[in-house]
Amino acid sequence: MTDTPKSTDLETPSWPDNPPAEWLTFHLAHPGPGTAWPGDPNPAFFWNGRYHLHYIYDDDGFVFGHLSSEDMVRWTWHPTVLGPKTVGHGMFSGTGFLTKEGQPAMIYHGQGSGKNWIQIATDDNLDSWSDPVATVPTDDAGNPVEMNHWDPDCWVMDDTYYALSGGPGPKLIKSDDLETWEYLGDLLHEDYPDNLGIPRTEDISCANFFQIGDKWMLLCISHPLGCRYYLGDFKDEKYLPESHAMMNWEPGVGSVGQRSGRRRRPVHRGRPTGGHPIDDDHRADRPRRKLRADRGVAQGRHNHAARPTRGSEHHGDRARQ
């Protein structure tokens, strides 16, 4: 793979010295350029002692903003290197994962391309990425299989890569090398329970699939319903949920492992409850909840207010109960 071509006019978001009074001064907000719409937090990594977070903003096309932090409180913006000018399509929702060789990689929907794509980091700052490769499955004859490409996730199990493509009726594919993919059909098992209280056709977008305790969690949103999750088993190369629950916070995308072994899920919001409304051009992203493997459920913990500092950092007190 070759590196993604670099644009000669890359930009780096930075917090202004004197932000407008109506801007939020807590959590994490996009200061410009462009507008942080839809604002989804996306591929997140803990890599070489730093947390890395990408999020969507619109600046003459949908791009991935990129920040990093040692503590998820003080954030530094990186150059914006992923977008239409460098990869040939817009950047929509996806997740981060590690390859079998241990390299950070991302899978995402290429806005305007009709496909999902994978890129692999080629430097330790996650500022350089391989050229994107489409996740297009083929049949036994080598012909492309028609399927809906939407919010994807990818994980490794038993030395095999699995990738789901979200939306109503999500699909599943697998690969040995991230380049050649086999179509497995529906993600959800044919024995999907009738008593979950949620139809198997419900929207599964912004999905993240991972092991938590001795179960597998499918963390996702439904555009009509909001944040939610399933717990169950991966059986016969299908997902068989045994329980489902709603979550009581705003939409989020994916999750990231912490030093402690727990996972934290970033969420985004347009307007907070009370106080000044955030400008619609500057939506906030924040790590909102912990997912505790020791209890097998989602546990809540609010972040204390974070205050911005000059330059490319966003700074605040540590999270408190």
Order of alpha helices (4+ residues) and beta strands (2+ residues): beta-beta-beta-beta-beta-alpha-beta-beta-beta-beta-beta-beta-beta-beta-beta-beta-beta-beta-beta-beta-beta-beta-beta-beta-beta
